[in-house]
Amino acid sequence: MIDVIIVGAGPAGLLLAGELRLAGVGTVVLERHERRPDFCRGFNLNARALDLLARRGLADALIAEGWQVPHAAFSGLPVTLGLAGTHTDHPYSLGIPQTRVEEVLEAHATARGADLRRGHEVRGLRQDDDGVEVTVAAGDGGYRLRARYVVGCDGSRSTVRRQAGIAFPGTPATRWSLLGDVEPADPLPFGVSSGPGGWVFVIPRPGYVRIITADHGTERAAPTLDEFQAAVETALGRPVPIRQARWLARFGDAARQAAEYVRGRVVLAGDAAHIHPPAGAVGVNVALDDAFNLGWKLAATVKGTAPAHLLGTYHDERHAAGEHVLANTQAQVLLGEADGNVTDLLTRVARHPDGNRALAETVTGLDTRYPMVPAADHPWLGRLALSGDGTLAALQERGLGVLVGAEDVADLAEIARPWADHVVVTPGSDRPPLLVRPDGHTAWVQTDGAEGLREALEHWFGPPVSGAPRPVPCAA
């Protein structure tokens, strides 16, 4: 019996594997492709994703390799959304290939003991009260594996989701686009160019360009080079010779979301849980967000230390966040086709500093705020706790919760003692004492003595352990 089987070795699956192994949970990752793709789907980590990765020591190496852009990606407005002054420790978007992100996440997971099996495709799934059995095809043969939980991180056409019978409601694609990573014979201007037959968006890449244009055909398979070149030439109304194509794809604006992120012992994350238009370049970032929210909760559930409701909070929190992603990406698509009055109104909002900041936080997920128990009226509660000088992020590299400022208030440290295996106690700074979950979100803020701290600890980390060792304070 394996603890957890993860199906899919994309960003969500690899980060989740690292999170589970950090907690000592046995993890097997099954990936149907024999090797990582030689093309790159995305090139963007947003501010929230960097904030999360920093809590496991994974951000700095990526930041050193990428290029920083001080605004958020947004479609349909002539105004950039600045990230200065937003709720983040990383006020920029990071340009870095998704392939490189996956390399870092894979190294992190396998160094901690995750069993990654490439060329192993899940063909069937059956769950009961005690676990899940998967049927796997590999090479010329196959085998069966049984696990306590199975997590589908296997993309929009998820086998896990379909085999588990989880509905995937939403809207089908009505608009299609073509994408090509190509080497044109003649230079093309970067950015959006309009012609008599439509538009072409050209993005510079090392040694090639990424071209996106509208697709007016009826085929839905990947285009041939001739089809792609014809579409670009029709849009611009002139010849555009292309020497070579590295990757060609079609994509639509479908928006769907799994009805359940958790069904029994089957869990979904990333594109298996939601698909949306590519506006805003948030796909990889949302997948990482799912995995980060899920990892510590699933680990505690497998180890038997979690309160009974904990895994269900993954659905509650991330399904609501997914709804927001679908809404804002669909809105960006519609904005590109809206009349001048709508565009003018939102442009005015985006040019106001407060409106610009609010839009930037919305499209990047920096405004994410989860409901907490006990509820309280405090602006920090439920939001990602900023690390500032990096101290808080460093304290969370072990995947534990942190009680900040408890050393300064004896009663708080004593209350936290039964949870010493789950929560690090650390001195305060210039902020009031607060409890931070393993995913960095603030679960409790002191407003009146120790009120609510015990309830928050029990809600997120389970019942107190009698006779627990006194927590060892962690130096700031």
C-alpha positions in Angstrom: 0.0 0.0 0.0 1.5 3.3 -1.2 0.6 6.4 0.7 -0.2 8.6 -2.4 0.0 8.1 -6.1 0.2 11.3 -8.1 -0.8 11.0 -11.8 1.0 13.6 -13.9 4.5 15.1 -13.6 3.7 18.7 -14.5 4.2 21.6 -12.2 1.3 20.7 -9.9 2.3 17.0 -9.6 6.0 17.7 -9.0 5.4 20.4 -6.4 2.8 18.2 -4.6 5.3 15.3 -4.6 7.9 17.5 -2.9 5.4 18.7 -0.4 4.3 15.1 0.5 7.9 13.9 0.8 8.8 16.9 3.0 6.2 15.5 5.4 7.6 11.9 5.1 4.6 10.6 3.0 5.4 7.8 0.6 4.8 9.1 -3.0 4.8 7.6 -6.5 4.4 9.9 -9.5 3.2 8.3 -12.7 3.8 10.2 -15.9 2.6 8.8 -19.2 5.3 10.6 -21.3 8.7 9.1 -21.3 10.5 12.4 -21.1 9.8 16.0 -20.3 8.4 17.8 -23.5 11.0 19.6 -25.6 8.7 22.6 -26.1 7.7 25.1 -23.5 4.1 25.9 -22.7 4.6 28.9 -20.5 7.2 31.5 -19.5 5.7 33.2 -16.5 5.8 32.9 -12.7 3.6 35.5 -11.1 4.2 37.3 -7.8 2.0 34.9 -5.7 3.7 31.8 -7.1 7.1 33.2 -6.1 5.8 34.0 -2.6 4.7 30.4 -2.3 7.9 28.9 -3.7 10.0 31.1 -1.4 8.4 29.2 1.6 10.2 26.1 0.5 13.5 27.7 -0.6 12.7 27.2 -4.3 12.3 30.8 -5.5 15.8 32.2 -5.3 17.4 29.9 -7.9 14.6 30.6 -10.3 14.7 34.4 -9.7 18.5 34.4 -10.3 17.9 32.8 -13.8 14.8 34.7 -14.9 14.1 38.2 -15.9 11.9 40.5 -13.7 9.0 42.5 -15.1 7.4 44.9 -12.6 3.8 44.4 -13.8 1.2 41.7 -14.1 0.1 40.1 -17.4 -3.3 41.3 -18.5 -5.2 41.3 -21.7 -7.5 43.8 -23.3 -6.4 47.1 -21.7 -3.9 49.7 -22.9 -2.7 50.2 -19.3 -0.1 48.0 -17.6 -0.9 46.7 -14.1 2.0 47.6 -11.8 2.9 45.4 -8.9 4.7 48.0 -6.8 2.8 48.3 -3.5 0.8 45.1 -3.9 0.5 42.5 -1.2 3.6 40.5 -2.1 7.3 40.0 -1.2 8.0 39.7 -5.0 6.5 42.7 -6.8 7.2 41.5 -10.3 6.4 38.7 -12.8 9.3 36.4 -13.5 10.1 35.4 -17.1 11.3 31.8 -17.0 10.6 28.8 -19.1 8.1 26.3 -17.6 10.5 23.5 -18.5 13.1 25.0 -16.1 10.5 25.4 -13.4 9.7 21.7 -13.8 13.4 20.7 -13.6 13.7 22.5 -10.3 10.5 21.0 -8.9 11.5 17.5 -10.0 15.0 17.8 -8.4 13.3 19.0 -5.2 10.9 16.1 -5.1 13.3 13.3 -6.1 16.0 14.5 -3.8 13.5 13.9 -1.0 12.6 10.4 -2.2 9.7 10.8 -4.5 9.5 7.8 -6.9 9.0 9.4 -10.4 8.1 6.9 -13.1 8.1 8.2 -16.7 6.4 6.3 -19.4 3.9 4.8 -17.0 0.3 5.6 -18.1 -2.7 5.2 -15.8 -5.5 3.4 -17.7 -8.0 2.6 -15.0 -8.9 3.5 -11.4 -11.1 2.0 -8.8 -11.6 3.3 -5.3 -13.2 1.8 -2.1 -13.4 2.9 1.5 -9.7 2.0 2.2 -7.9 3.1 -0.9 -7.6 3.4 -4.6 -6.3 0.9 -7.1 -4.9 2.1 -10.4 -4.1 0.1 -13.5 -0.9 1.2 -15.2 0.5 0.5 -18.7 4.3 0.7 -19.0 6.4 -0.5 -21.9 5.1 -3.8 -23.2 3.4 -4.7 -20.0 1.4 -3.3 -17.1 0.8 -3.6 -13.4 -1.5 -2.5 -10.6 -0.8 -0.2 -7.7 -2.8 0.5 -4.6 -2.6 3.7 -2.6 -4.4 5.4 0.2 -5.0 8.4 -2.0 -4.7 9.2 -5.7 -4.2 12.8 -7.0 -5.0 13.6 -10.6 -2.6 16.2 -11.9 -3.0 14.8 -15.4 -4.3 17.8 -17.3 -7.5 18.9 -18.9 -8.4 15.5 -20.3 -7.7 13.9 -16.9 -8.1 10.1 -16.8 -8.3 10.3 -13.0 -11.2 12.8 -13.1 -13.1 10.7 -15.7 -12.5 7.4 -14.0 -13.6 8.8 -10.7 -16.8 10.1 -12.2 -16.3 13.7 -11.3 -18.3 16.1 -13.4 -16.5 18.9 -15.3 -19.2 21.5 -16.0 -18.6 24.8 -17.8 -18.6 26.3 -21.3 -17.0 24.8 -24.4 -14.6 26.7 -26.6 -16.2 29.2 -29.0 -13.0 31.0 -30.1 -9.8 29.2 -31.2 -6.3 30.5 -31.7 -3.1 29.1 -33.2 0.2 29.2 -31.4 3.6 28.6 -33.0 7.1 28.7 -31.7 8.8 29.3 -35.0 11.8 30.8 -36.8 10.6 33.3 -39.4 12.8 33.9 -42.5 12.4 37.7 -41.9 12.2 39.6 -38.6 8.7 40.4 -37.4 7.8 43.3 -35.1 7.2 42.3 -31.5 3.8 42.9 -29.9 0.4 43.0 -31.6 0.2 43.8 -35.3 -3.1 44.3 -37.2 -3.7 43.5 -40.8 -6.6 43.3 -43.2 -7.5 39.8 -42.1 -7.0 40.1 -38.3 -4.2 40.3 -35.8 -0.9 38.6 -34.9 0.9 38.7 -31.5 4.6 38.1 -31.7 6.6 37.4 -28.5 10.4 37.3 -28.5 12.1 34.1 -27.3 15.7 32.9 -27.3 16.5 31.9 -30.9 12.9 32.0 -32.1 9.5 33.8 -31.7 6.2 32.8 -30.4 3.4 33.8 -32.7 -0.3 33.7 -31.7 -3.1 34.5 -34.1 -6.9 33.8 -34.4 -7.9 30.5 -35.9 -10.9 30.7 -38.3 -10.7 27.0 -39.4 -12.8 24.1 -38.3 -10.0 21.6 -37.5 -9.1 21.1 -33.9 -5.9 19.1 -34.1 -2.5 20.7 -34.0 -2.0 22.7 -37.2 0.6 21.9 -39.8 3.3 24.5 -40.6 1.5 25.3 -43.9 -1.8 25.9 -42.1 -0.1 28.1 -39.5 1.8 30.1 -42.0 -1.4 30.6 -44.1 -3.3 31.9 -41.0 -0.5 34.4 -40.2 -0.3 35.6 -43.8 -4.1 35.9 -44.1 -4.2 38.1 -40.9 -1.4 40.4 -42.0 -2.2 40.4 -45.7 1.3 39.7 -46.9 3.8 36.8 -47.2 5.4 35.7 -43.9 7.9 32.9 -44.8 8.7 30.6 -41.9 11.9 28.5 -42.0 11.2 26.1 -39.1 8.6 25.3 -36.4 9.6 24.1 -33.0 6.0 23.6 -31.7 2.6 24.3 -33.2 -0.7 24.1 -31.2 -4.4 25.1 -31.2 -6.1 26.2 -28.1 -9.6 27.5 -27.3 -11.3 29.6 -24.6 -13.2 26.8 -22.9 -13.8 27.3 -19.2 -14.6 24.3 -17.0 -14.2 23.4 -13.4 -14.5 20.1 -11.6 -17.6 19.8 -9.5 -15.5 18.2 -6.7 -11.8 18.6 -6.1 -12.1 15.8 -3.6 -14.2 12.7 -4.0 -13.5 10.0 -1.4 -9.8 9.1 -1.8 -9.4 10.8 -5.2 -8.2 14.4 -5.4 -7.7 16.8 -8.4 -5.3 19.6 -8.9 -4.1 21.9 -11.7 -5.7 21.5 -15.2 -7.4 18.3 -14.1 -9.5 20.5 -11.8 -10.0 23.6 -14.0 -9.4 24.9 -17.5 -9.7 28.5 -18.6 -8.7 30.9 -21.4 -5.0 31.6 -21.4 -5.5 35.3 -20.8 -3.2 36.6 -18.0 -0.7 33.7 -18.3 -1.8 32.2 -14.9 -2.1 28.5 -15.7 1.1 27.3 -14.2 0.7 29.7 -11.2 -2.8 28.4 -10.3 -1.6 24.8 -10.6 1.2 25.6 -8.1 -1.2 27.3 -5.8 -3.5 24.2 -5.8 -0.5 21.9 -5.0 0.7 24.1 -2.2 -2.7 24.3 -0.6 -3.2 20.6 -0.9 0.2 19.2 0.1 0.2 19.8 3.9 -3.4 18.9 4.2 -3.1 15.6 2.4 0.1 14.7 4.2 -1.6 15.2 7.6 -4.6 13.2 6.5 -2.4 10.3 5.4 -0.4 10.4 8.6 -3.6 10.4 10.7 -2.9 13.7 12.5 -5.4 15.9 10.6 -8.8 16.8 11.9 -11.6 15.1 9.9 -12.5 18.2 8.0 -9.1 19.3 6.9 -8.9 17.7 3.4 -12.3 19.1 2.6 -11.0 22.6 3.1 -8.8 22.0 0.0 -12.0 21.9 -2.1 -13.6 24.7 -0.3 -10.6 27.1 -0.6 -9.3 26.2 -4.1 -12.7 25.7 -5.8 -13.6 29.2 -4.8 -10.2 30.5 -6.0 -10.7 28.6 -9.3 -14.1 30.3 -9.8 -12.3 33.6 -9.6 -9.7 32.5 -12.1 -12.3 31.4 -14.6 -14.2 34.7 -14.1 -11.3 37.0 -14.6 -9.7 35.1 -17.6 -13.1 35.0 -19.3 -13.5 38.7 -18.6 -10.2 39.5 -20.2 -11.2 37.6 -23.4 -14.5 39.6 -23.5 -12.7 42.8 -22.9 -10.7 42.4 -26.1 -14.0 42.4 -28.0 -15.9 44.9 -25.9 -17.2 48.2 -27.2 -15.3 51.5 -26.6 -17.4 52.4 -23.6 -16.5 49.3 -21.6 -12.8 49.6 -22.5 -12.8 53.3 -21.6 -14.4 52.7 -18.2 -11.9 50.0 -17.2 -9.0 52.0 -18.6 -10.0 54.8 -16.3 -10.1 52.4 -13.3 -6.7 50.9 -14.3 -5.2 54.4 -14.5 -6.2 55.2 -10.9 -3.5 53.9 -8.5 -5.9 52.1 -6.2 -7.8 50.6 -9.1 -4.6 49.5 -10.8 -3.4 47.8 -7.7 -6.7 46.1 -7.1 -6.8 44.7 -10.6 -3.2 43.6 -10.4 -3.9 41.7 -7.1 -7.1 40.2 -8.6 -5.5 38.7 -11.8 -2.4 37.4 -9.9 -4.3 35.9 -7.0 -2.5 38.2 -4.5 -5.9 39.1 -3.1 -6.6 35.5 -2.2 -8.2 35.3 1.3 -9.3 32.0 2.7 -12.0 31.7 5.4 -10.5 31.0 8.8 -11.7 29.5 12.1 -12.3 31.3 14.3 -13.5 34.1 12.1 -12.3 37.6 13.1 -12.4 41.1 11.6 -8.7 41.6 10.8 -7.3 42.5 7.4 -4.4 40.0 7.7 -6.6 37.0 8.6 -6.8 34.5 5.8 -4.3 36.2 3.6 -0.7 35.1 2.8 1.6 36.4 5.5 4.3 38.6 4.0 7.8 37.4 4.9 9.5 40.8 4.6 13.2 40.1 5.3 12.7 36.5 4.4 12.7 35.2 8.0 9.2 33.8 8.0 9.7 32.1 4.6 12.9 30.5 5.9 11.1 29.2 8.9 8.5 27.4 6.7 11.0 25.5 4.6 10.3 22.4 6.7 6.6 22.6 5.8 5.4 23.5 9.3 3.1 26.1 10.8 4.7 29.1 12.6 3.5 30.9 15.7 5.1 34.3 15.4 5.6 36.4 18.5 4.6 33.7 21.0 8.0 33.8 22.8 7.1 37.4 23.8 3.8 36.2 25.4 4.2 33.3 27.8 0.6 32.3 27.6 0.7 31.9 23.8 3.7 29.6 23.9 2.1 27.4 26.6 -1.1 27.2 24.6 0.9 26.0 21.5 2.9 23.4 23.5 0.6 20.4 22.5 1.1 21.2 18.9 5.0 21.4 19.0 5.3 18.7 16.3 3.4 20.9 13.8 4.1 24.5 14.8 7.4 26.4 15.2 7.5 29.1 17.9 9.5 32.2 17.0 10.0 35.7 18.4 7.9 38.5 17.1 8.9 41.6 15.3 7.0 44.8 14.7 3.7 42.9 14.1 1.3 41.4 16.6 1.5 37.6 17.3 0.0 35.5 14.5 -0.4 31.9 13.6 0.7 31.0 10.0 -0.4 27.8 8.3 2.2 25.6 6.5 1.0 27.2 3.2 1.8 30.7 4.5 -1.8 31.9 5.1 -2.5 33.6 8.4 -4.8 31.5 10.5 -5.0 33.7 13.7 -4.0 37.2 14.6 -3.9 38.4 18.2 -6.5 41.1 18.8 -7.4 40.4 22.5 -5.0 38.3 24.5 -4.9 34.6 23.5 -8.6 34.4 22.5 -9.1 32.1 19.6 -5.5 30.7 19.4 -6.4 27.3 20.8 -9.4 26.9 18.5 -7.3 27.9 15.5 -4.6 25.4 16.4 -7.1 22.6 16.8 -9.0 23.5 13.7 -5.9 23.3 11.4 -3.6 20.8 13.2 -6.0 18.5 15.0 -6.6 17.8 18.7 -3.9 18.6 21.2 -1.4 15.9 22.1 -1.3 15.4 25.9 2.2 15.4 27.3 3.6 17.0 24.2 7.2 18.3 24.6 7.7 21.9 25.3 8.4 23.6 21.9 12.0 24.5 21.2 12.1 28.3 20.3 13.5 29.0 16.9 15.8 32.0 16.7 14.7 34.8 14.4 
